[in-house]
Amino acid sequence: MSLKELKDLHSQVAKAISGYEDRRKREALAELEEKAKTMGFSLAELTGVTAGRKRSPSVAKYANPADQTDTWSGRGRKPRWFSEALAKGKKPEDLAI
């Protein structure tokens, strides 16, 4: 086999192993959830693990001067209109709601 063929085979094997491990984890989780359910509990109750982190809805802090309905909370990537306004010399306070 050529080096390219070996690398392709290696990639396929790695994907197959990962898929197998994921499938086994899902099966184990389903089995544990079923066992907890038969005992009258949820798995989350027994482990103290919740489904995910609950975040409060973000509140808009900045508004696009050209379109006041286009807002940004200050979280995540800066919108293009915000970056352009800063490049033109405006301050974040100028764009605050």
mmCIF file of the C-alpha atoms, coordinates in Angstrom:
data_MODEL
# 
_entry.id   MODEL 
# 
loop_
_atom_site.group_PDB 
_atom_site.id 
_atom_site.type_symbol 
_atom_site.label_atom_id 
_atom_site.label_alt_id 
_atom_site.label_comp_id 
_atom_site.label_asym_id 
_atom_site.label_entity_id 
_atom_site.label_seq_id 
_atom_site.pdbx_PDB_ins_code 
_atom_site.Cartn_x 
_atom_site.Cartn_y 
_atom_site.Cartn_z 
_atom_site.occupancy 
_atom_site.B_iso_or_equiv 
_atom_site.pdbx_formal_charge 
_atom_site.auth_seq_id 
_atom_site.auth_comp_id 
_atom_site.auth_asym_id 
_atom_site.auth_atom_id 
_atom_site.pdbx_PDB_model_num 
ATOM 1  C CA . MET A 1 1  ? 0.000   0.000  0.000  1.00 0.00 ? 1  MET A CA 1 
ATOM 2  C CA . SER A 1 2  ? 1.123   3.532  -0.648 1.00 0.00 ? 2  SER A CA 1 
ATOM 3  C CA . LEU A 1 3  ? 1.596   6.091  2.112  1.00 0.00 ? 3  LEU A CA 1 
ATOM 4  C CA . LYS A 1 4  ? -1.572  7.933  1.025  1.00 0.00 ? 4  LYS A CA 1 
ATOM 5  C CA . GLU A 1 5  ? -3.591  4.716  1.165  1.00 0.00 ? 5  GLU A CA 1 
ATOM 6  C CA . LEU A 1 6  ? -2.209  3.920  4.611  1.00 0.00 ? 6  LEU A CA 1 
ATOM 7  C CA . LYS A 1 7  ? -3.076  7.403  5.887  1.00 0.00 ? 7  LYS A CA 1 
ATOM 8  C CA . ASP A 1 8  ? -6.603  7.093  4.468  1.00 0.00 ? 8  ASP A CA 1 
ATOM 9  C CA . LEU A 1 9  ? -6.979  3.708  6.134  1.00 0.00 ? 9  LEU A CA 1 
ATOM 10 C CA . HIS A 1 10 ? -5.668  5.134  9.407  1.00 0.00 ? 10 HIS A CA 1 
ATOM 11 C CA . SER A 1 11 ? -8.225  7.953  9.198  1.00 0.00 ? 11 SER A CA 1 
ATOM 12 C CA . GLN A 1 12 ? -11.053 5.513  8.531  1.00 0.00 ? 12 GLN A CA 1 
ATOM 13 C CA . VAL A 1 13 ? -9.990  3.316  11.458 1.00 0.00 ? 13 VAL A CA 1 
ATOM 14 C CA . ALA A 1 14 ? -9.814  6.332  13.804 1.00 0.00 ? 14 ALA A CA 1 
ATOM 15 C CA . LYS A 1 15 ? -13.332 7.393  12.747 1.00 0.00 ? 15 LYS A CA 1 
ATOM 16 C CA . ALA A 1 16 ? -14.641 3.856  13.234 1.00 0.00 ? 16 ALA A CA 1 
ATOM 17 C CA . ILE A 1 17 ? -13.118 3.639  16.719 1.00 0.00 ? 17 ILE A CA 1 
ATOM 18 C CA . SER A 1 18 ? -14.535 7.014  17.689 1.00 0.00 ? 18 SER A CA 1 
ATOM 19 C CA . GLY A 1 19 ? -17.968 6.054  16.369 1.00 0.00 ? 19 GLY A CA 1 
ATOM 20 C CA . TYR A 1 20 ? -17.857 2.778  18.263 1.00 0.00 ? 20 TYR A CA 1 
ATOM 21 C CA . GLU A 1 21 ? -16.923 4.495  21.523 1.00 0.00 ? 21 GLU A CA 1 
ATOM 22 C CA . ASP A 1 22 ? -19.672 7.095  21.077 1.00 0.00 ? 22 ASP A CA 1 
ATOM 23 C CA . ARG A 1 23 ? -22.235 4.381  20.366 1.00 0.00 ? 23 ARG A CA 1 
ATOM 24 C CA . ARG A 1 24 ? -21.187 2.408  23.471 1.00 0.00 ? 24 ARG A CA 1 
ATOM 25 C CA . LYS A 1 25 ? -21.456 5.547  25.633 1.00 0.00 ? 25 LYS A CA 1 
ATOM 26 C CA . ARG A 1 26 ? -24.968 6.261  24.314 1.00 0.00 ? 26 ARG A CA 1 
ATOM 27 C CA . GLU A 1 27 ? -25.986 2.655  24.997 1.00 0.00 ? 27 GLU A CA 1 
ATOM 28 C CA . ALA A 1 28 ? -24.606 2.806  28.548 1.00 0.00 ? 28 ALA A CA 1 
ATOM 29 C CA . LEU A 1 29 ? -26.335 6.119  29.202 1.00 0.00 ? 29 LEU A CA 1 
ATOM 30 C CA . ALA A 1 30 ? -29.650 4.777  27.904 1.00 0.00 ? 30 ALA A CA 1 
ATOM 31 C CA . GLU A 1 31 ? -29.288 1.696  30.102 1.00 0.00 ? 31 GLU A CA 1 
ATOM 32 C CA . LEU A 1 32 ? -28.545 3.802  33.186 1.00 0.00 ? 32 LEU A CA 1 
ATOM 33 C CA . GLU A 1 33 ? -31.456 6.141  32.449 1.00 0.00 ? 33 GLU A CA 1 
ATOM 34 C CA . GLU A 1 34 ? -33.798 3.161  32.095 1.00 0.00 ? 34 GLU A CA 1 
ATOM 35 C CA . LYS A 1 35 ? -32.581 1.665  35.391 1.00 0.00 ? 35 LYS A CA 1 
ATOM 36 C CA . ALA A 1 36 ? -33.064 4.999  37.200 1.00 0.00 ? 36 ALA A CA 1 
ATOM 37 C CA . LYS A 1 37 ? -36.531 5.342  35.648 1.00 0.00 ? 37 LYS A CA 1 
ATOM 38 C CA . THR A 1 38 ? -37.593 1.901  36.895 1.00 0.00 ? 38 THR A CA 1 
ATOM 39 C CA . MET A 1 39 ? -36.524 2.995  40.394 1.00 0.00 ? 39 MET A CA 1 
ATOM 40 C CA . GLY A 1 40 ? -38.578 6.190  40.130 1.00 0.00 ? 40 GLY A CA 1 
ATOM 41 C CA . PHE A 1 41 ? -35.786 8.687  39.498 1.00 0.00 ? 41 PHE A CA 1 
ATOM 42 C CA . SER A 1 42 ? -34.214 10.487 36.618 1.00 0.00 ? 42 SER A CA 1 
ATOM 43 C CA . LEU A 1 43 ? -30.513 10.056 36.000 1.00 0.00 ? 43 LEU A CA 1 
ATOM 44 C CA . ALA A 1 44 ? -30.033 13.817 36.436 1.00 0.00 ? 44 ALA A CA 1 
ATOM 45 C CA . GLU A 1 45 ? -31.598 13.598 39.912 1.00 0.00 ? 45 GLU A CA 1 
ATOM 46 C CA . LEU A 1 46 ? -29.226 10.844 40.942 1.00 0.00 ? 46 LEU A CA 1 
ATOM 47 C CA . THR A 1 47 ? -26.067 12.371 39.536 1.00 0.00 ? 47 THR A CA 1 
ATOM 48 C CA . GLY A 1 48 ? -26.862 16.015 40.227 1.00 0.00 ? 48 GLY A CA 1 
ATOM 49 C CA . VAL A 1 49 ? -25.991 16.858 36.642 1.00 0.00 ? 49 VAL A CA 1 
ATOM 50 C CA . THR A 1 50 ? -28.338 19.148 34.763 1.00 0.00 ? 50 THR A CA 1 
ATOM 51 C CA . ALA A 1 51 ? -28.856 19.172 31.008 1.00 0.00 ? 51 ALA A CA 1 
ATOM 52 C CA . GLY A 1 52 ? -26.770 22.272 30.519 1.00 0.00 ? 52 GLY A CA 1 
ATOM 53 C CA . ARG A 1 53 ? -25.839 25.641 31.813 1.00 0.00 ? 53 ARG A CA 1 
ATOM 54 C CA . LYS A 1 54 ? -28.775 27.983 31.916 1.00 0.00 ? 54 LYS A CA 1 
ATOM 55 C CA . ARG A 1 55 ? -27.920 31.500 30.863 1.00 0.00 ? 55 ARG A CA 1 
ATOM 56 C CA . SER A 1 56 ? -30.119 34.458 31.336 1.00 0.00 ? 56 SER A CA 1 
ATOM 57 C CA . PRO A 1 57 ? -31.211 36.098 28.106 1.00 0.00 ? 57 PRO A CA 1 
ATOM 58 C CA . SER A 1 58 ? -28.797 38.793 27.062 1.00 0.00 ? 58 SER A CA 1 
ATOM 59 C CA . VAL A 1 59 ? -29.999 42.365 27.166 1.00 0.00 ? 59 VAL A CA 1 
ATOM 60 C CA . ALA A 1 60 ? -29.170 44.661 24.266 1.00 0.00 ? 60 ALA A CA 1 
ATOM 61 C CA . LYS A 1 61 ? -26.609 47.317 25.203 1.00 0.00 ? 61 LYS A CA 1 
ATOM 62 C CA . TYR A 1 62 ? -25.758 48.817 21.820 1.00 0.00 ? 62 TYR A CA 1 
ATOM 63 C CA . ALA A 1 63 ? -27.860 49.823 18.828 1.00 0.00 ? 63 ALA A CA 1 
ATOM 64 C CA . ASN A 1 64 ? -26.931 50.393 15.214 1.00 0.00 ? 64 ASN A CA 1 
ATOM 65 C CA . PRO A 1 65 ? -27.268 54.143 14.544 1.00 0.00 ? 65 PRO A CA 1 
ATOM 66 C CA . ALA A 1 66 ? -28.561 53.447 11.024 1.00 0.00 ? 66 ALA A CA 1 
ATOM 67 C CA . ASP A 1 67 ? -31.174 50.916 12.212 1.00 0.00 ? 67 ASP A CA 1 
ATOM 68 C CA . GLN A 1 68 ? -32.188 51.060 15.883 1.00 0.00 ? 68 GLN A CA 1 
ATOM 69 C CA . THR A 1 69 ? -33.754 47.596 15.693 1.00 0.00 ? 69 THR A CA 1 
ATOM 70 C CA . ASP A 1 70 ? -30.305 46.111 15.000 1.00 0.00 ? 70 ASP A CA 1 
ATOM 71 C CA . THR A 1 71 ? -28.863 45.631 18.496 1.00 0.00 ? 71 THR A CA 1 
ATOM 72 C CA . TRP A 1 72 ? -25.961 43.884 20.194 1.00 0.00 ? 72 TRP A CA 1 
ATOM 73 C CA . SER A 1 73 ? -25.625 42.740 23.805 1.00 0.00 ? 73 SER A CA 1 
ATOM 74 C CA . GLY A 1 74 ? -21.864 43.072 23.997 1.00 0.00 ? 74 GLY A CA 1 
ATOM 75 C CA . ARG A 1 75 ? -21.447 39.282 24.055 1.00 0.00 ? 75 ARG A CA 1 
ATOM 76 C CA . GLY A 1 76 ? -19.809 37.338 21.277 1.00 0.00 ? 76 GLY A CA 1 
ATOM 77 C CA . ARG A 1 77 ? -18.320 38.751 18.101 1.00 0.00 ? 77 ARG A CA 1 
ATOM 78 C CA . LYS A 1 78 ? -18.732 42.423 17.430 1.00 0.00 ? 78 LYS A CA 1 
ATOM 79 C CA . PRO A 1 79 ? -21.192 43.145 14.646 1.00 0.00 ? 79 PRO A CA 1 
ATOM 80 C CA . ARG A 1 80 ? -19.793 44.780 11.540 1.00 0.00 ? 80 ARG A CA 1 
ATOM 81 C CA . TRP A 1 81 ? -21.716 48.012 12.143 1.00 0.00 ? 81 TRP A CA 1 
ATOM 82 C CA . PHE A 1 82 ? -20.192 48.286 15.642 1.00 0.00 ? 82 PHE A CA 1 
ATOM 83 C CA . SER A 1 83 ? -16.629 47.723 14.401 1.00 0.00 ? 83 SER A CA 1 
ATOM 84 C CA . GLU A 1 84 ? -17.106 50.197 11.542 1.00 0.00 ? 84 GLU A CA 1 
ATOM 85 C CA . ALA A 1 85 ? -18.466 52.853 13.907 1.00 0.00 ? 85 ALA A CA 1 
ATOM 86 C CA . LEU A 1 86 ? -15.445 52.422 16.191 1.00 0.00 ? 86 LEU A CA 1 
ATOM 87 C CA . ALA A 1 87 ? -13.107 52.701 13.191 1.00 0.00 ? 87 ALA A CA 1 
ATOM 88 C CA . LYS A 1 88 ? -14.796 55.989 12.262 1.00 0.00 ? 88 LYS A CA 1 
ATOM 89 C CA . GLY A 1 89 ? -13.949 57.406 15.692 1.00 0.00 ? 89 GLY A CA 1 
ATOM 90 C CA . LYS A 1 90 ? -17.130 56.729 17.645 1.00 0.00 ? 90 LYS A CA 1 
ATOM 91 C CA . LYS A 1 91 ? -16.904 55.464 21.210 1.00 0.00 ? 91 LYS A CA 1 
ATOM 92 C CA . PRO A 1 92 ? -18.899 52.513 22.532 1.00 0.00 ? 92 PRO A CA 1 
ATOM 93 C CA . GLU A 1 93 ? -20.764 54.944 24.790 1.00 0.00 ? 93 GLU A CA 1 
ATOM 94 C CA . ASP A 1 94 ? -22.005 56.746 21.652 1.00 0.00 ? 94 ASP A CA 1 
ATOM 95 C CA . LEU A 1 95 ? -23.683 53.532 20.498 1.00 0.00 ? 95 LEU A CA 1 
ATOM 96 C CA . ALA A 1 96 ? -25.138 52.576 23.880 1.00 0.00 ? 96 ALA A CA 1 
ATOM 97 C CA . ILE A 1 97 ? -28.865 52.298 24.219 1.00 0.00 ? 97 ILE A CA 1 
# 
